[in-house]
Amino acid sequence: MNLPGNTLMTTELATEAPLDATDQNSMSIHYAYGLTALERQRGQYALGEGVTGHVMRSGQVAVIQNIDDEPIYLIRAVERATLPQETVSFLAVPILHDNVPMGVLGAHRLRKRKRAFSRDITLLRILATFIAQILRLNALIEEKTARLADENRALKQALDQHHEGAHGILGDSPALKQALRQALHVSPTMATVLLTGESGTGKERFARMVHLTSQRCDGPFMAINCAAIPANLLESELFGHEKGSFTGAVATKKGVVELSNGGTLFLDEIGDLAFDLQSKLLHVLEKQLIKRVGGTKDIPVDVRIIAATHKNLQKAVNEGRFRIDLFYRLNVFPIHLPPLRERSGDVRSLARHFLQAANQEFDRNTMFGAGVLERLEHYNWPGNIRQLENVVKRAVLVTQDGQIKLEDIILILRH
């Protein structure tokens, strides 16, 4: 900032400077005239601290006639010995945008100058108006630049996905890569796979990946959630039924095990499978044979089983709720899927992917605003990937101007 030397001795511009994602109440000197690098570095203020912090909080002009007599004046950035050994004044005006303080412009001057304080205040106010416009323009440019960079990263990610293969699992974290290596290692075999991990970690997607990278990829992939179907109906869904085997059985029906012949059957939430059905599933694993409800003959099948659970099956075995022989048949090759909070760096790529999908689904052209991806990265995600997808979809729907704001995400996460 280039000011006439006989007008103001030192000039400093302090703006809000959050130290981290949770600290929104600190300020620091960003630009200065007449201050050394060390003096600028010392110019750190909390909101409401000293003259600078007071002006920032109140939005009012401060005129300190004599800095030596003012208790709230902090000799922090510029030491007293550096200033002239006579009465020194300090003036500070807020830098306002839409009447909201976004910084403070302060200056020292000799009190004995014949020029009225009002003239210096007017000069500082004019400069503060220009500075506010420049800072706002810079913020808009940074925001647009960030959006373009985000679009470029999303396009690069889409290209990377196209070239990386068909498994469709997004992420580069070590925990995810370990699970991927295990899945790709076992996929060419006929081994039964048990996927463990919290709800929403993508077990069905992993199961489908194992199928697509196996020799059974041209065969069917069937999935059934053992916890979502009442126990009295699940047997028929799994193994089918013969015509007339019960009320409403007006025709013979194949179950998902039979429909998976030549391919892969994914049994989600296997820990909720009724105890009497566990023995029939064990028969499939051991003999590759099924018997429909109401049927009398065994039907041969050729099916690979991939099971998944968020429960502790070993504990269920110990408590007598899960057959130990079935547990060992399922637990041939266990793969643990990490929760999203342990997948460092993957939230950004997943969020961008879900944003693209939501834009396509809802015919929108929505982008993430400043600070949104950082907030998503710092969230704990108890619902894992499923919750992240839901949050992004809701944000796309509620945004009004094509940009998802930080306030939108905070509100959605609270509910």
VODREN-64163 format. One line per 2 residues: for each residue x, y, z of C-alpha. Coordinates in Angstrom, 1 decimal. Each point is the difference from the previous one (the first is absolute). Example, Ala and Ser with C-alpha at 12.3 -4.5 7.8 and 13.67 -1.06 7.14 Angstrom:
% VODREN-64163
12.3,-4.5,7.8 | 1.4,3.4,-0.7 .
This chain:
% VODREN-64163
0.0,0.0,0.0 | 1.7,3.2,-1.2 .
-0.9,3.0,2.2 | 1.8,3.3,0.2 .
2.7,-0.1,2.7 | -1.1,3.2,1.6 .
-3.5,-1.2,0.4 | 0.0,-3.2,2.0 .
3.0,-1.7,1.6 | -1.0,-3.6,-0.2 .
-3.1,-1.6,-1.5 | -1.2,-3.5,0.5 .
-2.9,-2.0,-1.4 | -1.3,-2.9,2.2 .
-2.6,-2.4,-1.2 | -1.6,-3.2,1.3 .
2.5,-2.8,-0.2 | -1.4,-3.3,1.4 .
2.8,-2.2,1.4 | -2.0,-3.2,-0.7 .
-3.4,-1.2,-0.9 | -1.4,0.7,3.5 .
1.7,3.4,0.7 | -2.0,2.8,-1.5 .
1.0,2.7,2.5 | 3.6,0.9,-0.8 .
1.5,2.8,-2.1 | 3.4,0.7,-1.4 .
1.7,2.8,-1.9 | -0.2,-0.9,-3.7 .
1.4,3.2,-1.6 | 2.0,2.8,1.5 .
2.0,3.2,-0.8 | 2.9,0.9,2.2 .
0.0,-3.3,1.9 | 2.8,-2.6,-0.1 .
-0.8,-3.7,-0.7 | 0.6,-0.8,3.7 .
-2.5,2.8,1.1 | -2.6,-1.4,-2.4 .
0.5,-3.5,1.3 | -0.6,1.3,3.6 .
-3.3,1.6,-1.0 | -2.3,-2.8,1.1 .
-3.2,1.0,1.7 | -3.1,-1.8,1.4 .
-3.4,1.5,-0.8 | -0.6,2.7,2.5 .
3.6,0.1,1.1 | 1.8,3.4,0.0 .
-1.1,2.9,-2.2 | 0.1,-2.0,-3.2 .
-2.1,-2.8,1.4 | -2.4,2.5,1.6 .
-0.6,1.7,-3.4 | -0.4,-3.3,-1.7 .
-2.7,-1.1,2.5 | -1.8,3.3,0.3 .
0.3,1.3,-3.6 | 0.7,3.5,1.4 .
2.9,2.4,-0.6 | 2.6,0.3,2.8 .
2.0,3.1,0.7 | 2.8,-0.4,2.6 .
1.4,3.4,0.8 | 2.9,-1.3,2.0 .
1.0,-3.6,-0.3 | 1.9,0.2,3.3 .
-3.1,0.9,1.9 | -2.4,-2.5,-1.6 .
-0.4,-3.3,2.0 | -1.4,-2.0,-3.0 .
2.8,1.0,-2.3 | 2.4,-2.9,-0.3 .
3.6,0.6,-0.7 | 0.2,-3.2,-2.0 .
0.8,0.5,-3.7 | 2.1,3.1,0.3 .
2.1,0.5,3.2 | -0.3,3.3,1.7 .
3.7,0.7,-0.3 | -0.3,-0.2,-3.8 .
-2.5,2.9,-0.1 | 1.0,3.7,0.5 .
0.6,0.8,3.7 | -2.9,2.5,0.1 .
-3.8,-0.3,0.1 | -1.1,-2.5,-2.6 .
-3.6,-0.6,-1.0 | -1.6,-3.0,-1.6 .
-3.0,0.0,-2.4 | -2.0,-3.1,-1.1 .
-3.0,-0.3,-2.3 | -1.9,-3.1,-0.9 .
0.1,-1.5,-3.5 | -3.7,-0.7,-0.7 .
-1.8,-2.1,-2.5 | -3.8,0.3,0.1 .
0.5,1.7,3.4 | 1.8,-3.1,1.4 .
3.6,0.4,1.1 | 2.5,-2.0,-2.0 .
3.2,1.7,1.2 | 1.5,3.0,1.7 .
2.2,2.8,-1.5 | 2.2,1.6,2.7 .
2.7,2.7,0.0 | 2.3,1.8,2.4 .
0.5,3.8,-0.2 | 1.5,2.7,2.1 .
-2.7,1.8,2.0 | 1.7,3.4,-0.3 .
-0.7,0.2,-3.7 | -2.1,3.0,-0.8 .
-2.1,-2.1,-2.4 | -3.3,-0.9,1.6 .
-0.6,-3.7,0.9 | -3.2,0.2,-2.1 .
2.0,0.4,-3.1 | 2.0,-3.1,0.7 .
-3.1,-2.0,0.9 | -1.6,1.1,-3.3 .
3.1,-1.2,-1.9 | 0.0,-3.3,1.8 .
-3.7,-0.5,-0.6 | 0.5,0.6,-3.7 .
2.8,-2.5,-0.1 | -2.0,-2.5,2.0 .
-2.8,0.2,-2.5 | 2.4,-0.7,-2.9 .
1.6,-2.8,2.0 | -3.3,-1.6,0.7 .
-0.8,-0.1,-3.7 | 3.4,-1.5,-0.8 .
-0.3,-2.6,2.7 | -3.5,-1.0,-1.1 .
1.2,-0.1,-3.7 | 2.9,-2.2,1.0 .
-2.3,-2.3,2.0 | -2.3,-0.4,-3.0 .
3.0,-0.7,-2.3 | 1.3,-2.6,2.4 .
-3.5,-1.6,0.3 | -0.3,-0.2,-3.8 .
3.5,-1.4,-0.3 | -0.7,-2.6,2.6 .
-3.2,-1.0,-1.8 | 1.9,-0.4,-3.3 .
2.7,-2.0,1.8 | -2.7,-2.2,1.5 .
-1.5,-0.6,-3.4 | 3.4,-0.9,-1.4 .
0.6,-2.4,2.8 | -3.4,-1.6,-0.6 .
0.7,-0.4,-3.7 | 3.4,-1.5,0.7 .
-1.6,-2.4,2.5 | -2.6,-1.0,-2.6 .
2.8,-0.7,-2.5 | 2.0,-1.9,2.6 .
-3.1,-2.1,0.8 | -0.4,-0.7,-3.7 .
3.5,-1.3,-0.4 | 0.4,-1.8,3.4 .
-2.5,-2.7,-0.7 | -3.5,-1.2,0.7 .
0.0,-0.4,3.8 | -1.3,3.5,0.6 .
1.4,0.3,3.6 | 1.0,3.6,0.6 .
2.8,1.0,2.4 | 3.8,-0.1,0.4 .
0.3,-0.4,3.8 | 2.3,-2.8,1.2 .
-2.9,-1.7,1.9 | -2.1,-0.2,-3.1 .
2.9,-1.1,-2.2 | 0.7,-2.9,2.4 .
-3.7,-1.2,-0.3 | 0.2,0.4,-3.8 .
3.2,-2.1,-0.2 | -1.6,-2.8,2.1 .
-3.2,0.1,-2.1 | 1.9,-0.1,-3.4 .
2.2,-2.8,1.4 | -2.9,-2.3,0.9 .
-2.4,0.9,-2.9 | 1.5,-2.5,-2.6 .
-0.7,-2.9,2.4 | -3.1,-1.7,1.2 .
0.6,0.7,3.6 | -2.8,1.3,2.2 .
0.6,3.6,1.0 | -1.3,1.6,3.3 .
-0.1,3.9,-0.1 | 0.0,1.6,3.4 .
-0.3,3.7,1.0 | -2.4,2.6,1.1 .
-3.3,0.7,-1.8 | 0.4,2.2,-3.0 .
3.6,-0.9,-0.8 | -0.8,-1.4,-3.5 .
-0.2,-3.7,0.5 | -2.3,-0.7,-2.9 .
2.2,2.0,-2.3 | 3.0,-2.0,1.1 .
-1.9,-3.2,-0.5 | -1.0,1.1,-3.5 .
3.7,0.9,-0.7 | 1.1,-3.5,1.0 .
-2.6,-1.5,-2.3 | 0.9,2.3,-3.0 .
3.7,-0.8,0.4 | -0.6,-3.8,0.3 .
-0.4,-2.7,-2.7 | -3.8,0.2,0.8 .
-0.3,3.6,-1.2 | -2.3,-1.1,-2.9 .
-2.3,-1.8,2.4 | -2.7,1.6,2.2 .
0.6,2.0,3.1 | -2.8,-0.2,2.5 .
-0.2,1.8,3.3 | -2.4,-0.4,3.0 .
-0.1,1.6,3.4 | -0.6,-2.6,2.6 .
-1.2,2.7,2.5 | -2.5,1.6,-2.3 .
-2.3,-3.0,-0.6 | -2.1,-1.6,2.7 .
1.3,-3.4,1.0 | -3.2,-1.8,-1.1 .
0.5,1.3,-3.6 | 3.8,-0.1,-0.2 .
0.2,-3.8,-0.5 | -2.2,0.3,-3.1 .
2.1,3.0,-1.2 | 3.2,-1.9,0.4 .
-0.9,-3.5,-1.2 | -3.3,0.5,-1.9 .
-3.2,-2.0,0.4 | -2.1,-2.6,-1.8 .
-3.5,0.7,-1.2 | -2.5,-0.5,2.8 .
2.6,-0.3,2.7 | -1.8,2.7,2.0 .
-2.9,2.4,-0.3 | 0.7,2.4,-2.9 .
2.5,-2.3,-1.7 | -1.9,-0.1,-3.2 .
3.1,-0.8,-2.1 | 3.4,-1.5,0.4 .
2.6,2.7,0.8 | 3.8,-0.1,-0.1 .
1.8,1.6,2.9 | 3.0,2.3,-0.2 .
2.5,-2.9,0.6 | -1.4,-1.8,-3.1 .
-0.1,3.2,-2.0 | 3.6,0.6,0.8 .
1.0,-3.2,-1.7 | 3.3,0.5,-1.9 .
0.6,3.3,1.8 | 0.2,1.6,3.4 .
-2.4,0.4,2.9 | 0.5,2.8,2.5 .
-1.6,-0.5,3.4 | 0.0,3.3,1.9 .
-0.5,0.1,3.8 | 0.7,-3.8,0.3 .
0.1,0.4,3.7 | -3.8,0.5,0.0 .
-0.7,-3.3,-1.7 | -2.4,-2.2,2.0 .
1.7,-2.9,1.7 | -2.2,-2.6,-1.8 .
1.0,1.4,-3.4 | 3.7,0.0,0.9 .
0.1,-3.8,-0.4 | -1.6,0.2,-3.4 .
2.5,2.6,-1.1 | 2.8,-2.2,1.3 .
-1.4,-2.8,-2.2 | 0.4,2.3,-3.0 .
3.6,0.8,0.9 | 1.0,-3.6,0.6 .
-2.0,-1.9,-2.7 | -1.0,2.7,-2.5 .
-3.6,-1.3,0.3 | -3.3,1.6,0.9 .
-3.5,-1.2,0.7 | -2.9,2.3,-0.7 .
-2.7,0.6,2.6 | -2.5,-2.8,-0.4 .
2.4,-1.9,-2.3 | 1.3,-3.5,0.5 .
3.1,-0.1,-2.3 | 3.4,1.6,0.2 .
0.8,2.5,-2.8 | 3.7,0.4,-0.9 .
1.3,3.6,-0.2 | 3.3,1.6,-0.9 .
0.2,3.1,2.0 | 2.6,2.0,1.9 .
-1.0,1.5,3.3 | 1.2,3.4,1.2 .
-1.4,0.9,3.4 | 0.1,3.3,2.0 .
-0.7,1.1,3.5 | 0.5,3.0,2.3 .
-0.4,-2.3,3.0 | 2.6,-2.0,2.0 .
-0.7,-3.5,-1.3 | 2.6,-1.6,2.4 .
-1.9,1.5,2.9 | -3.3,-1.3,-1.5 .
1.6,-3.5,-0.2 | 1.1,0.2,3.6 .
-3.5,1.0,1.1 | -1.6,-2.9,-2.0 .
-1.8,2.3,-2.5 | 2.1,-1.0,-3.0 .
1.2,-3.5,-1.1 | 3.7,-0.5,0.4 .
0.2,-2.3,-3.1 | -1.7,2.7,-2.1 .
2.3,2.7,1.4 | 3.1,-2.0,-1.1 .
-1.5,-0.6,-3.4 | -0.7,3.7,-0.5 .
3.2,1.3,1.6 | 2.3,-1.7,-2.6 .
1.3,3.4,-1.2 | -1.0,2.9,2.2 .
0.4,3.6,-1.2 | -0.5,3.0,2.3 .
-1.4,3.1,-1.6 | 1.3,3.2,1.8 .
-2.5,2.6,1.2 | 0.1,3.3,-1.9 .
1.6,1.8,3.0 | 3.1,-2.2,-0.4 .
0.3,0.6,-3.7 | 2.2,3.1,0.0 .
-0.5,2.2,-3.1 | -2.8,-2.1,-1.5 .
-2.9,2.2,1.0 | 0.9,2.7,-2.6 .
0.0,-2.5,-2.9 | -3.2,-1.7,1.2 .
-1.7,3.4,0.5 | 0.9,1.2,-3.5 .
-1.2,-3.3,-1.4 | -3.4,0.2,1.8 .
-0.3,3.6,-1.1 | 0.4,-0.9,-3.6 .
-2.5,-2.8,0.3 | -2.5,2.2,1.8 .
0.4,2.8,-2.6 | -0.8,-2.6,-2.7 .
-2.9,-1.5,1.9 | -1.6,3.3,0.8 .
1.0,1.9,-3.1 | 2.0,2.6,1.9 .
3.4,1.6,-0.3 | 0.9,0.4,3.6 .
3.5,0.6,1.4 | 1.6,-0.1,3.4 .
0.6,3.4,1.6 | 3.0,1.1,2.1 .
0.7,-2.1,3.0 | -2.6,-2.7,-0.8 .
2.4,-2.8,-0.8 | 2.1,0.8,3.0 .
-3.0,-0.2,2.3 | -1.0,-3.4,-1.6 .
3.5,-1.3,0.6 | -0.1,0.9,3.7 .
-3.3,-1.6,0.7 | -0.1,-3.4,1.7 .
-2.5,-1.7,-2.4 | -1.7,-2.6,2.3 .
-2.1,-1.0,-3.0 | 3.1,-0.3,-2.2 .
-0.2,0.2,-3.9 | -3.8,-0.4,0.0 .
-0.4,3.0,2.3 | 2.5,2.1,-2.1 .
-2.0,-0.7,-3.2 | -3.3,0.9,1.8 .
1.5,3.3,1.2 | 1.3,1.0,-3.4 .
-3.3,-0.8,-1.7 | -1.9,2.1,2.6 .
2.4,2.9,-0.4 | -0.5,-0.1,-3.8 .
-3.7,0.2,0.4 | -0.1,2.8,2.6 .
2.5,2.3,-1.6 | -1.6,3.0,-1.7 .
2.9,1.6,-2.0 | 1.9,-2.9,-1.4 .
2.6,0.0,2.8 | -0.1,-2.2,3.1 .
0.9,2.3,2.9 | 1.7,-0.9,3.3 .
-3.1,1.0,1.9 | -2.1,-2.5,-2.1 .
2.3,-2.9,1.0 | 0.1,1.0,3.6 .
-3.8,0.1,0.2 | -0.4,-3.4,-1.8 .
2.6,-1.6,2.3 | -1.9,1.2,3.1 .
-3.1,-1.7,-1.2 .
